[in-house]
Structure formats: C-alpha cells, structure tokens
Amino acid sequence: MAIILKRPHDVEAMRAAGRIVASAFALLEDHIRPGVTLRDLDQRVTRLLAREGAAPLYKNYRGRPPSHPPFPGVICASVNNEICHGLPTARALRDGDIVGIDIGLKYKGWCGDSCVTFAVGTPSPEAARLLAVAREAMWQGIRAAEAGRHLSDIGAAIQVYAELNGCSVVYDWGGHGIGRSLHEDPSVPHRGPAGRGPKLRPGMVFTVEPMINAGGPEWEMLADGWTVVTRDGALSAQFEHTIVVTPEGPQVLSQR
C-alpha cells in the first residue's frame, strides 16, 4: 500500500475542488422535486462543471476490468433500493422517492468527490429515518479519523452506529484515497473490527462514504453493469465527504 500524503498546498487545491462539488449539490437542492428526470439533473451538473472549468470524473469511466462498459453520465443517481452507481437516465422522480447523487470532478489537476441522498417531495417515515441514520453514520466515521488511530476505527464507528439503529452497512463497497487520481490507497472499510489497518497520519486524504440499507447488507448488480441494488429490495442511502487527517482532527474538504 503506497499512501500519498498531501502537503498543505495540495490540501488547499483539493479544498477548491471540493467546493465546486458542494456548489453542484447546492444547485441540485433547488431542482430535486417530483417530475424532474435524472438526465435533467445530470445536464445541470454538466453545465455547472463547464462554467467552473472542472472536468467530470465519472463520464466514460470504465472501472475494472477495462472492458467494463463506460459510465454514461456525469453524476451517479441511485433511486430508492439502488445502493450506488445508478445511471442518470430519463427516469422521472416521484414524490416519496429518495435519490443518492454522487459527483466526482477534477479541478486544476486535483479531484473532488462527494455524495448526498435527497428526499423527493415528502418522504415516508422509514425513508426519513434511513436518511438520518445514513448521514450520521458518515459523521461517526469522519469523527473517528483522528491521527494515530487505525484505519478500521472509521468502519467500526460506522458499523456500530448503523446496526444500533436497526440498519446494515454494505460491506463490499468502501471509501478510498483520493488526490490527483480518483482512486488511490488506502481502501477505507466501512465496518470493523477496530484497531486494524495502517495508522492514520496527517496529510492522508480519503473519502468516507458508507452505504446504509434499511434491510440486509446483500446486494446485486443489474444487467447494465453499473447499478448496484439491495437484494431484498429495501431502501438504501449514502452520504460521502472527502476528508484530510490533520493533527487537530479530521477536516472535510467537500463542503461549502
């Protein structure tokens, strides 16, 4: 594992990229409503990135293996029981849906990455509770990212919180280091046990992005080769921030 520590000016460059990601979510907040299509949301973010001089990271991304079909959108848009990597199609959102929007970009050579799950119209009590648990699970993980602690302490904090609140963590999908490339070391697990993996050091930059299910943690991949759904059909929600480890504690790089 070759973890690249970021220098202070690297971190500030990544903070600038993260602010553009945050501004895209601020834009979407005003447009996510019943009747809007995922494609329309994708086009709005496309235009914002162009205005800001940022390049999308997901568009035409192939993942692994290289023969994987290229991702067709600028955003990932995952609705209801879709866990992650949903395609921004002509699907129209309906009242009561939840939709996870994941945005990645590169600005002046540095990457920004974040995800927010939104309620569309009036969510059901179950959906509203899931959103609250998923958001706080992310923050539990972020707060555990203190210098000197172990990498798996992040996942342990997420798992304990989610399970105490009757939800499950999707174990097979985790966070990742990020910098000049979207995916760098380390891989960030979203479950315990604590006390494992490398010790966290100032200058480490990575994402904390737990995917929290209202039902079980099992998942399936749809035939499009990208969209991951819950096997039991239960709702799923994800929140993500890019953070840097500092001597004073973790700092979020992907917020306004």
DOTORLO-402449 format. One line per field, with one value per residue: residue number from 0; residue in three letters; chain; x, z, y of N, C-alpha, C, O in turn. Coordinates in steps of 0.02 Angstrom, whole numbers. Example, Ala and Ser with C-alpha at 12.3 -4.5 7.8 and 13.67 -1.06 7.14 Angstrom:
REM DOTORLO-402449
seq: (0, 1)
type: (ALA, SER)
mol: (A, A)
n_px: (660, 642)
n_pz: (390, 354)
n_py: (-284, -112)
ca_px: (615, 684)
ca_pz: (390, 357)
ca_py: (-225, -53)
c_px: (660, 645)
c_pz: (390, 394)
c_py: (-165, 2)
o_px: (712, 670)
o_pz: (423, 402)
o_py: (-166, 57)
END
This chain:
REM DOTORLO-402449
seq: (0, 1, 2, 3, 4, 5, 6, 7, 8, 9, 10, 11, 12, 13, 14, 15, 16, 17, 18, 19, 20, 21, 22, 23, 24, 25, 26, 27, 28, 29, 30, 31, 32, 33, 34, 35, 36, 37, 38, 39, 40, 41, 42, 43, 44, 45, 46, 47, 48, 49, 50, 51, 52, 53, 54, 55, 56, 57, 58, 59, 60, 61, 62, 63, 64, 65, 66, 67, 68, 69, 70, 71, 72, 73, 74, 75, 76, 77, 78, 79, 80, 81, 82, 83, 84, 85, 86, 87, 88, 89, 90, 91, 92, 93, 94, 95, 96, 97, 98, 99, 100, 101, 102, 103, 104, 105, 106, 107, 108, 109, 110, 111, 112, 113, 114, 115, 116, 117, 118, 119, 120, 121, 122, 123, 124, 125, 126, 127, 128, 129, 130, 131, 132, 133, 134, 135, 136, 137, 138, 139, 140, 141, 142, 143, 144, 145, 146, 147, 148, 149, 150, 151, 152, 153, 154, 155, 156, 157, 158, 159, 160, 161, 162, 163, 164, 165, 166, 167, 168, 169, 170, 171, 172, 173, 174, 175, 176, 177, 178, 179, 180, 181, 182, 183, 184, 185, 186, 187, 188, 189, 190, 191, 192, 193, 194, 195, 196, 197, 198, 199, 200, 201, 202, 203, 204, 205, 206, 207, 208, 209, 210, 211, 212, 213, 214, 215, 216, 217, 218, 219, 220, 221, 222, 223, 224, 225, 226, 227, 228, 229, 230, 231, 232, 233, 234, 235, 236, 237, 238, 239, 240, 241, 242, 243, 244, 245, 246, 247, 248, 249, 250, 251, 252, 253, 254, 255)
type: (MET, ALA, ILE, ILE, LEU, LYS, ARG, PRO, HIS, ASP, VAL, GLU, ALA, MET, ARG, ALA, ALA, GLY, ARG, ILE, VAL, ALA, SER, ALA, PHE, ALA, LEU, LEU, GLU, ASP, HIS, ILE, ARG, PRO, GLY, VAL, THR, LEU, ARG, ASP, LEU, ASP, GLN, ARG, VAL, THR, ARG, LEU, LEU, ALA, ARG, GLU, GLY, ALA, ALA, PRO, LEU, TYR, LYS, ASN, TYR, ARG, GLY, ARG, PRO, PRO, SER, HIS, PRO, PRO, PHE, PRO, GLY, VAL, ILE, CYS, ALA, SER, VAL, ASN, ASN, GLU, ILE, CYS, HIS, GLY, LEU, PRO, THR, ALA, ARG, ALA, LEU, ARG, ASP, GLY, ASP, ILE, VAL, GLY, ILE, ASP, ILE, GLY, LEU, LYS, TYR, LYS, GLY, TRP, CYS, GLY, ASP, SER, CYS, VAL, THR, PHE, ALA, VAL, GLY, THR, PRO, SER, PRO, GLU, ALA, ALA, ARG, LEU, LEU, ALA, VAL, ALA, ARG, GLU, ALA, MET, TRP, GLN, GLY, ILE, ARG, ALA, ALA, GLU, ALA, GLY, ARG, HIS, LEU, SER, ASP, ILE, GLY, ALA, ALA, ILE, GLN, VAL, TYR, ALA, GLU, LEU, ASN, GLY, CYS, SER, VAL, VAL, TYR, ASP, TRP, GLY, GLY, HIS, GLY, ILE, GLY, ARG, SER, LEU, HIS, GLU, ASP, PRO, SER, VAL, PRO, HIS, ARG, GLY, PRO, ALA, GLY, ARG, GLY, PRO, LYS, LEU, ARG, PRO, GLY, MET, VAL, PHE, THR, VAL, GLU, PRO, MET, ILE, ASN, ALA, GLY, GLY, PRO, GLU, TRP, GLU, MET, LEU, ALA, ASP, GLY, TRP, THR, VAL, VAL, THR, ARG, ASP, GLY, ALA, LEU, SER, ALA, GLN, PHE, GLU, HIS, THR, ILE, VAL, VAL, THR, PRO, GLU, GLY, PRO, GLN, VAL, LEU, SER, GLN, ARG)
mol: (A, A, A, A, A, A, A, A, A, A, A, A, A, A, A, A, A, A, A, A, A, A, A, A, A, A, A, A, A, A, A, A, A, A, A, A, A, A, A, A, A, A, A, A, A, A, A, A, A, A, A, A, A, A, A, A, A, A, A, A, A, A, A, A, A, A, A, A, A, A, A, A, A, A, A, A, A, A, A, A, A, A, A, A, A, A, A, A, A, A, A, A, A, A, A, A, A, A, A, A, A, A, A, A, A, A, A, A, A, A, A, A, A, A, A, A, A, A, A, A, A, A, A, A, A, A, A, A, A, A, A, A, A, A, A, A, A, A, A, A, A, A, A, A, A, A, A, A, A, A, A, A, A, A, A, A, A, A, A, A, A, A, A, A, A, A, A, A, A, A, A, A, A, A, A, A, A, A, A, A, A, A, A, A, A, A, A, A, A, A, A, A, A, A, A, A, A, A, A, A, A, A, A, A, A, A, A, A, A, A, A, A, A, A, A, A, A, A, A, A, A, A, A, A, A, A, A, A, A, A, A, A, A, A, A, A, A, A, A, A, A, A, A, A, A, A, A, A, A, A, A, A, A, A, A, A)
n_px: (43, 36, 25, -10, 43, -29, 28, 17, -19, -68, -181, -258, -282, -361, -467, -522, -569, -663, -754, -818, -886, -974, -1046, -1116, -1206, -1279, -1343, -1422, -1511, -1614, -1683, -1718, -1859, -2027, -2060, -1948, -1816, -1684, -1589, -1601, -1550, -1419, -1377, -1384, -1281, -1175, -1168, -1136, -1009, -937, -942, -866, -742, -705, -674, -775, -768, -829, -891, -883, -799, -723, -692, -651, -644, -544, -626, -751, -914, -920, -957, -1106, -1140, -1120, -1151, -1184, -1339, -1442, -1584, -1701, -1703, -1581, -1412, -1288, -1201, -1301, -1380, -1394, -1532, -1680, -1775, -1906, -1918, -2019, -2143, -2095, -1989, -1815, -1655, -1490, -1356, -1203, -1054, -910, -759, -626, -515, -403, -307, -332, -436, -610, -741, -899, -1054, -1231, -1386, -1548, -1714, -1862, -1990, -2110, -2046, -2070, -2096, -2004, -1907, -1861, -1805, -1703, -1621, -1577, -1504, -1406, -1337, -1285, -1208, -1104, -1044, -1007, -905, -815, -779, -704, -585, -450, -283, -161, -250, -319, -352, -464, -542, -628, -724, -774, -839, -940, -1011, -1055, -1141, -1238, -1294, -1341, -1448, -1535, -1506, -1409, -1240, -1167, -1050, -956, -920, -822, -735, -602, -432, -388, -336, -232, -278, -434, -451, -350, -230, -271, -384, -540, -622, -794, -835, -802, -681, -618, -454, -369, -271, -175, -101, -176, -117, -64, -104, -153, -277, -441, -597, -749, -884, -1009, -1130, -1290, -1412, -1590, -1633, -1558, -1377, -1344, -1313, -1345, -1292, -1355, -1406, -1352, -1222, -1175, -1267, -1299, -1399, -1507, -1523, -1638, -1730, -1747, -1739, -1598, -1466, -1341, -1207, -1069, -908, -755, -608, -471, -340, -282, -166, -249, -368, -495, -531, -657, -660, -750, -859, -961)
n_pz: (0, -50, 17, -19, 54, 75, 47, 129, 29, -69, -7, 2, -132, -159, -78, -147, -261, -197, -154, -271, -300, -191, -224, -333, -273, -200, -304, -353, -248, -266, -372, -363, -364, -372, -532, -601, -708, -699, -796, -825, -706, -717, -830, -784, -687, -772, -847, -745, -704, -820, -824, -713, -750, -724, -740, -772, -679, -684, -807, -943, -872, -841, -743, -667, -747, -883, -992, -950, -968, -1019, -903, -919, -877, -797, -665, -534, -503, -391, -351, -223, -191, -249, -224, -261, -398, -492, -650, -739, -808, -914, -819, -716, -561, -418, -298, -133, -164, -135, -179, -215, -252, -328, -353, -444, -483, -574, -541, -590, -588, -474, -376, -330, -228, -181, -101, -86, -18, -64, -11, -105, -128, -8, 107, 161, 333, 360, 259, 290, 415, 380, 301, 399, 485, 397, 362, 487, 516, 424, 480, 604, 564, 506, 618, 686, 621, 668, 690, 725, 762, 703, 533, 519, 625, 582, 502, 602, 688, 604, 576, 704, 741, 638, 649, 780, 761, 689, 555, 410, 350, 191, 154, 53, -21, -12, 55, -14, -46, -115, -233, -346, -427, -444, -373, -251, -138, 37, 39, 113, 239, 284, 397, 555, 630, 752, 765, 667, 514, 431, 531, 553, 478, 480, 334, 258, 139, 104, 59, 153, 147, 181, 135, 176, 222, 239, 256, 239, 211, 88, -90, -266, -438, -574, -746, -823, -788, -697, -599, -431, -323, -180, -121, -56, -90, -7, 50, 18, 69, 46, 104, 80, 109, 65, 156, 256, 359, 502, 625, 717, 704, 597, 441, 333, 159, 60, 67, 75)
n_py: (-60, 105, 248, 413, 555, 714, 878, 1041, 1140, 1057, 1007, 1123, 1145, 1034, 1065, 1171, 1104, 1024, 1121, 1156, 1039, 1041, 1156, 1109, 1020, 1113, 1179, 1073, 1052, 1142, 1091, 958, 875, 807, 739, 789, 735, 613, 630, 765, 822, 777, 848, 979, 980, 952, 1071, 1162, 1117, 1143, 1283, 1313, 1269, 1139, 963, 820, 667, 543, 522, 416, 333, 177, 85, -72, -232, -155, -178, -154, -81, 91, 223, 315, 445, 609, 621, 502, 426, 363, 277, 247, 82, 68, 54, 112, 195, 216, 248, 404, 421, 443, 428, 486, 569, 530, 583, 550, 468, 427, 489, 458, 558, 559, 643, 672, 759, 842, 972, 1089, 989, 915, 807, 804, 738, 680, 633, 644, 599, 633, 676, 662, 769, 727, 620, 448, 396, 291, 309, 439, 416, 326, 409, 499, 413, 363, 480, 521, 409, 423, 539, 489, 402, 495, 573, 481, 479, 513, 569, 446, 348, 190, 138, 54, 93, 189, 122, 37, 126, 172, 52, 9, 115, 113, -17, -17, 63, -13, -34, -87, -105, -90, -200, -228, -118, 23, 169, 273, 320, 480, 602, 667, 571, 483, 363, 309, 232, 234, 90, 112, 36, 7, -56, -140, -254, -133, -55, -105, -111, 23, 154, 313, 460, 631, 724, 621, 590, 548, 466, 455, 358, 284, 159, 133, 21, -6, -133, -293, -317, -370, -369, -342, -338, -247, -282, -181, -167, -76, -21, -47, -139, -167, -331, -376, -283, -174, -2, 107, 216, 342, 441, 549, 617, 698, 693, 760, 705, 785, 856, 916, 852, 775, 856, 915, 919, 938, 1027, 1176)
ca_px: (0, 75, -18, 22, 25, -39, 57, -35, -45, -109, -245, -297, -305, -417, -524, -553, -608, -720, -804, -857, -933, -1025, -1090, -1161, -1260, -1321, -1384, -1471, -1561, -1670, -1713, -1740, -1930, -2065, -2065, -1884, -1783, -1614, -1550, -1601, -1503, -1353, -1362, -1372, -1214, -1129, -1160, -1101, -938, -907, -934, -813, -679, -690, -688, -808, -727, -866, -911, -842, -757, -734, -683, -612, -586, -550, -679, -814, -946, -907, -1013, -1134, -1160, -1076, -1169, -1219, -1404, -1465, -1652, -1736, -1665, -1516, -1361, -1238, -1184, -1360, -1370, -1438, -1574, -1740, -1822, -1932, -1925, -2087, -2149, -2080, -1926, -1751, -1606, -1421, -1318, -1131, -1021, -837, -733, -555, -507, -332, -265, -349, -503, -660, -788, -947, -1120, -1286, -1450, -1602, -1784, -1900, -2056, -2121, -2025, -2104, -2057, -1948, -1855, -1833, -1761, -1643, -1577, -1545, -1455, -1350, -1297, -1248, -1157, -1046, -1010, -974, -842, -770, -752, -655, -524, -402, -213, -140, -296, -313, -399, -527, -583, -680, -777, -804, -885, -997, -1049, -1088, -1196, -1291, -1327, -1379, -1508, -1575, -1489, -1350, -1188, -1146, -980, -910, -905, -793, -705, -539, -389, -402, -288, -230, -319, -496, -443, -283, -229, -293, -455, -568, -679, -850, -854, -748, -668, -572, -384, -334, -250, -123, -118, -192, -64, -81, -91, -192, -341, -482, -669, -789, -945, -1047, -1194, -1329, -1475, -1643, -1638, -1494, -1321, -1330, -1326, -1340, -1276, -1403, -1377, -1315, -1152, -1157, -1313, -1298, -1463, -1514, -1551, -1704, -1774, -1754, -1709, -1527, -1446, -1269, -1178, -997, -865, -682, -579, -399, -319, -236, -151, -304, -428, -513, -562, -695, -638, -802, -918, -957)
ca_pz: (0, -55, 34, -37, 100, 41, 79, 141, -32, -103, 27, -17, -201, -155, -48, -202, -300, -156, -152, -333, -289, -145, -260, -375, -231, -185, -363, -359, -196, -291, -431, -349, -346, -413, -603, -633, -730, -680, -851, -816, -653, -745, -876, -744, -659, -828, -863, -690, -707, -877, -805, -663, -776, -695, -784, -738, -670, -695, -877, -981, -828, -855, -686, -678, -791, -933, -1039, -920, -1008, -992, -868, -968, -851, -756, -596, -518, -474, -366, -325, -179, -172, -283, -174, -290, -469, -535, -712, -746, -866, -921, -764, -679, -490, -393, -229, -87, -182, -113, -233, -197, -306, -317, -401, -443, -534, -568, -549, -588, -575, -410, -377, -278, -230, -126, -115, -43, -34, -55, -13, -158, -100, 61, 116, 211, 396, 353, 218, 327, 467, 348, 283, 460, 508, 350, 368, 549, 511, 392, 527, 654, 533, 499, 683, 708, 579, 705, 683, 775, 765, 648, 479, 529, 676, 546, 487, 663, 712, 558, 584, 769, 741, 592, 674, 839, 737, 651, 484, 394, 309, 132, 171, -3, -53, 39, 33, -50, -52, -172, -241, -418, -456, -407, -327, -226, -72, 56, 37, 179, 254, 321, 453, 600, 697, 760, 782, 612, 459, 446, 575, 517, 483, 449, 262, 222, 113, 79, 65, 199, 106, 195, 104, 232, 199, 288, 265, 245, 175, 25, -149, -333, -493, -629, -810, -855, -768, -651, -544, -376, -288, -122, -140, -28, -113, 43, 34, 34, 67, 52, 111, 70, 107, 60, 216, 267, 428, 525, 696, 758, 691, 526, 409, 273, 101, 7, 88, 66)
ca_py: (0, 166, 305, 477, 609, 778, 938, 1092, 1171, 1005, 1004, 1182, 1134, 987, 1100, 1209, 1056, 1004, 1174, 1152, 983, 1065, 1203, 1069, 997, 1171, 1188, 1019, 1058, 1182, 1060, 889, 877, 760, 755, 802, 673, 605, 658, 838, 836, 765, 903, 1039, 975, 958, 1142, 1195, 1100, 1179, 1353, 1317, 1245, 1073, 906, 765, 607, 481, 514, 369, 293, 106, 42, -133, -226, -102, -195, -135, -28, 159, 253, 362, 509, 650, 604, 439, 442, 298, 290, 201, 23, 68, 70, 157, 191, 219, 286, 463, 407, 485, 413, 543, 558, 533, 602, 496, 436, 454, 483, 471, 589, 556, 687, 675, 805, 862, 1044, 1107, 930, 882, 778, 814, 681, 682, 605, 663, 569, 682, 656, 694, 783, 707, 551, 407, 395, 244, 341, 495, 388, 299, 465, 524, 364, 360, 542, 520, 356, 454, 583, 447, 380, 552, 593, 430, 484, 554, 547, 398, 292, 144, 149, 18, 126, 226, 75, 12, 177, 171, -10, 9, 162, 90, -77, 2, 96, -60, -34, -127, -73, -129, -212, -238, -55, 66, 231, 266, 378, 522, 657, 682, 518, 471, 307, 298, 200, 167, 71, 129, -8, 37, -99, -158, -228, -77, -71, -139, -69, 72, 210, 374, 509, 696, 726, 570, 615, 493, 475, 415, 357, 223, 144, 107, -10, -16, -205, -328, -287, -404, -328, -372, -292, -252, -301, -126, -172, -22, -7, -94, -135, -211, -396, -385, -230, -122, 63, 117, 286, 353, 508, 545, 676, 691, 722, 757, 695, 837, 847, 941, 813, 772, 914, 899, 958, 938, 1064, 1248)
c_px: (44, 29, 19, -2, 22, -7, 3, -62, -84, -179, -288, -323, -364, -478, -560, -595, -671, -774, -847, -908, -990, -1073, -1137, -1219, -1307, -1368, -1440, -1526, -1623, -1708, -1737, -1811, -1967, -2070, -2000, -1852, -1710, -1569, -1546, -1551, -1432, -1332, -1348, -1302, -1161, -1115, -1122, -1026, -903, -895, -876, -745, -656, -710, -722, -762, -763, -883, -860, -793, -774, -725, -639, -659, -596, -604, -748, -847, -934, -968, -1040, -1146, -1106, -1089, -1191, -1284, -1439, -1530, -1677, -1693, -1599, -1464, -1312, -1234, -1245, -1349, -1418, -1479, -1632, -1791, -1842, -1940, -1998, -2087, -2138, -2017, -1869, -1701, -1537, -1384, -1245, -1097, -946, -812, -658, -550, -433, -289, -282, -422, -545, -713, -833, -1012, -1170, -1348, -1506, -1669, -1819, -1971, -2059, -2101, -2069, -2064, -1997, -1891, -1822, -1785, -1697, -1595, -1541, -1491, -1394, -1306, -1255, -1195, -1095, -1008, -976, -906, -792, -739, -701, -588, -474, -332, -194, -187, -287, -368, -466, -570, -640, -739, -812, -856, -949, -1042, -1088, -1149, -1254, -1329, -1366, -1445, -1548, -1563, -1426, -1303, -1171, -1071, -932, -892, -881, -768, -636, -497, -404, -352, -287, -268, -380, -487, -369, -288, -240, -365, -483, -629, -732, -877, -792, -720, -618, -501, -345, -316, -198, -148, -129, -139, -87, -60, -125, -259, -379, -555, -697, -859, -988, -1113, -1234, -1396, -1525, -1653, -1569, -1440, -1309, -1351, -1320, -1324, -1328, -1366, -1340, -1242, -1130, -1202, -1313, -1362, -1463, -1548, -1622, -1753, -1783, -1720, -1636, -1511, -1371, -1255, -1102, -965, -793, -652, -503, -387, -270, -219, -207, -369, -445, -546, -598, -675, -692, -866, -906, -929)
c_pz: (0, -45, 21, 12, 62, 82, 87, 78, -75, -73, 7, -89, -202, -123, -101, -246, -262, -152, -215, -328, -244, -180, -307, -335, -211, -243, -366, -307, -221, -348, -419, -321, -389, -485, -638, -653, -706, -734, -845, -761, -678, -790, -838, -713, -714, -845, -808, -693, -764, -859, -756, -689, -747, -743, -744, -734, -689, -769, -914, -938, -838, -794, -702, -695, -843, -985, -1013, -962, -978, -958, -910, -942, -813, -682, -593, -484, -456, -327, -283, -160, -209, -234, -200, -365, -515, -594, -715, -810, -870, -866, -727, -606, -469, -320, -183, -104, -139, -169, -209, -258, -287, -372, -390, -498, -523, -585, -538, -565, -513, -410, -317, -285, -170, -149, -63, -65, -15, -50, -68, -133, -27, 70, 166, 276, 393, 314, 256, 381, 437, 329, 344, 485, 463, 355, 432, 550, 477, 442, 583, 627, 527, 566, 710, 672, 610, 696, 741, 784, 703, 596, 492, 585, 643, 532, 548, 690, 669, 572, 650, 768, 698, 622, 738, 821, 688, 577, 473, 349, 250, 137, 112, -40, 0, 11, 4, -43, -115, -174, -313, -458, -412, -355, -312, -163, -19, 38, 108, 193, 294, 374, 495, 584, 697, 771, 729, 557, 479, 495, 532, 531, 453, 375, 223, 202, 83, 88, 120, 169, 119, 157, 155, 206, 256, 303, 274, 202, 106, -35, -212, -384, -549, -695, -845, -835, -719, -589, -493, -335, -227, -145, -115, -48, -64, 20, 54, 27, 78, 60, 110, 75, 94, 120, 215, 341, 446, 598, 742, 748, 617, 503, 345, 217, 50, 31, 78, 129)
c_py: (62, 225, 369, 530, 675, 834, 991, 1124, 1121, 1004, 1064, 1175, 1085, 1019, 1142, 1164, 1034, 1057, 1174, 1095, 1007, 1114, 1166, 1042, 1054, 1186, 1136, 1024, 1095, 1147, 989, 892, 826, 785, 769, 736, 672, 635, 734, 858, 829, 824, 968, 1038, 981, 1031, 1179, 1181, 1137, 1252, 1362, 1295, 1179, 1018, 851, 704, 543, 469, 472, 329, 219, 62, -17, -190, -171, -116, -177, -80, 40, 188, 311, 432, 546, 636, 531, 459, 377, 308, 231, 140, 17, 94, 122, 147, 188, 265, 346, 459, 458, 470, 476, 525, 568, 554, 542, 458, 465, 443, 504, 498, 590, 596, 685, 720, 814, 935, 1062, 1049, 892, 862, 800, 761, 685, 652, 629, 625, 617, 647, 695, 706, 764, 634, 514, 411, 348, 276, 398, 470, 361, 354, 492, 477, 363, 422, 540, 465, 383, 498, 545, 423, 437, 571, 543, 436, 532, 525, 501, 339, 248, 156, 115, 47, 165, 180, 48, 61, 179, 111, -10, 54, 137, 32, -62, 35, 53, -61, -77, -86, -119, -138, -209, -174, -7, 131, 219, 329, 416, 580, 680, 628, 506, 416, 297, 254, 253, 154, 80, 85, 28, -9, -114, -226, -170, -102, -106, -89, -18, 125, 273, 427, 575, 697, 671, 600, 555, 509, 430, 416, 295, 220, 105, 82, -15, -90, -237, -297, -317, -361, -369, -317, -302, -265, -244, -125, -119, -19, -63, -84, -181, -276, -404, -330, -172, -57, 65, 191, 292, 427, 500, 614, 654, 727, 718, 748, 751, 824, 870, 902, 814, 838, 890, 947, 969, 972, 1139, 1281)
o_px: (86, -1, 74, -62, 67, -15, -50, -123, -128, -229, -348, -378, -411, -535, -621, -649, -724, -833, -906, -965, -1049, -1133, -1193, -1276, -1368, -1426, -1498, -1583, -1679, -1759, -1773, -1822, -1939, -2084, -1996, -1860, -1679, -1517, -1494, -1514, -1389, -1275, -1305, -1267, -1109, -1058, -1081, -986, -846, -843, -841, -695, -597, -757, -702, -724, -732, -888, -801, -749, -832, -750, -594, -710, -650, -627, -798, -812, -936, -1025, -1001, -1162, -1053, -1043, -1214, -1285, -1463, -1531, -1673, -1650, -1564, -1470, -1296, -1258, -1241, -1313, -1476, -1463, -1633, -1847, -1799, -1967, -2034, -2038, -2167, -1992, -1875, -1705, -1527, -1380, -1226, -1110, -922, -839, -631, -576, -405, -242, -250, -464, -520, -730, -810, -1025, -1154, -1360, -1510, -1680, -1807, -2007, -2016, -2135, -2100, -2005, -1944, -1833, -1761, -1733, -1643, -1535, -1481, -1437, -1337, -1245, -1195, -1142, -1039, -946, -923, -856, -733, -679, -659, -540, -458, -322, -209, -167, -251, -422, -518, -628, -693, -796, -872, -910, -1004, -1103, -1146, -1202, -1312, -1391, -1418, -1493, -1590, -1604, -1396, -1324, -1163, -1032, -874, -851, -914, -778, -614, -524, -429, -328, -336, -287, -379, -512, -330, -342, -221, -403, -453, -681, -717, -935, -736, -734, -581, -489, -292, -343, -178, -208, -94, -119, -126, -6, -126, -293, -352, -573, -672, -890, -1002, -1148, -1215, -1433, -1507, -1678, -1528, -1455, -1266, -1398, -1293, -1339, -1342, -1305, -1301, -1203, -1071, -1177, -1326, -1378, -1423, -1595, -1663, -1810, -1821, -1677, -1615, -1538, -1341, -1285, -1075, -992, -774, -669, -474, -420, -221, -253, -212, -419, -413, -582, -570, -673, -682, -921, -849, -921)
o_pz: (45, -92, 47, 13, 22, 143, 56, 73, -113, -109, -4, -104, -241, -140, -100, -267, -291, -148, -212, -349, -259, -167, -319, -358, -207, -233, -380, -320, -199, -370, -461, -263, -439, -498, -699, -618, -695, -718, -860, -769, -662, -787, -858, -713, -703, -855, -823, -685, -756, -876, -758, -654, -746, -782, -688, -780, -709, -790, -917, -965, -842, -794, -744, -661, -847, -1019, -1048, -989, -917, -981, -935, -982, -800, -642, -642, -441, -499, -277, -303, -116, -203, -206, -166, -392, -570, -589, -697, -859, -834, -869, -708, -589, -498, -284, -194, -63, -111, -204, -185, -309, -235, -431, -334, -554, -470, -635, -485, -526, -498, -440, -263, -340, -114, -208, -4, -125, 42, -81, -76, -117, 12, 44, 209, 275, 420, 334, 254, 393, 465, 339, 341, 506, 486, 352, 430, 580, 498, 446, 607, 664, 541, 570, 752, 690, 582, 695, 799, 810, 657, 611, 477, 593, 673, 547, 547, 712, 695, 579, 651, 791, 719, 621, 750, 860, 651, 539, 521, 315, 259, 126, 120, -87, 51, -47, -3, -34, -164, -122, -337, -515, -352, -299, -356, -138, -28, 24, 156, 163, 333, 394, 472, 531, 649, 785, 743, 553, 537, 500, 482, 588, 405, 357, 162, 242, 43, 119, 132, 166, 72, 149, 175, 173, 314, 356, 311, 160, 69, -32, -212, -373, -569, -699, -890, -862, -700, -533, -510, -315, -223, -183, -148, -27, -78, -24, 100, -16, 114, 29, 135, 49, 111, 133, 179, 383, 410, 631, 799, 780, 578, 540, 308, 227, 1, 16, 74, 131)
o_py: (70, 250, 379, 547, 690, 837, 987, 1135, 1141, 1000, 1057, 1197, 1093, 1001, 1147, 1183, 1027, 1041, 1190, 1101, 993, 1113, 1190, 1041, 1044, 1203, 1152, 1003, 1080, 1172, 961, 910, 803, 844, 762, 686, 724, 664, 764, 907, 870, 846, 1007, 1089, 1011, 1051, 1223, 1226, 1159, 1280, 1413, 1302, 1163, 1026, 836, 690, 494, 412, 488, 295, 201, 5, -14, -198, -143, -69, -184, -38, 48, 178, 351, 477, 518, 639, 503, 503, 340, 344, 174, 147, -33, 148, 170, 98, 161, 314, 339, 491, 508, 497, 516, 472, 609, 545, 488, 419, 519, 392, 560, 464, 617, 586, 693, 719, 797, 959, 1051, 1058, 841, 895, 813, 741, 693, 646, 634, 619, 640, 594, 755, 659, 783, 589, 546, 428, 365, 270, 405, 499, 370, 348, 507, 500, 361, 416, 557, 473, 367, 494, 565, 423, 428, 583, 561, 402, 584, 464, 516, 287, 266, 182, 143, 28, 173, 196, 37, 42, 186, 117, -28, 35, 138, 31, -93, 34, 78, -86, -101, -39, -179, -92, -190, -176, 4, 148, 162, 384, 388, 602, 708, 640, 518, 422, 279, 241, 311, 200, 57, 94, 73, -4, -103, -254, -160, -161, -134, -34, -15, 138, 283, 437, 575, 674, 673, 631, 518, 559, 375, 468, 257, 270, 50, 119, -27, -108, -211, -254, -292, -323, -425, -259, -358, -261, -257, -85, -117, -15, -121, -28, -228, -275, -436, -330, -126, -59, 30, 225, 252, 469, 452, 663, 598, 784, 678, 779, 762, 785, 847, 917, 850, 870, 849, 1008, 1004, 949, 1162, 1342)
END
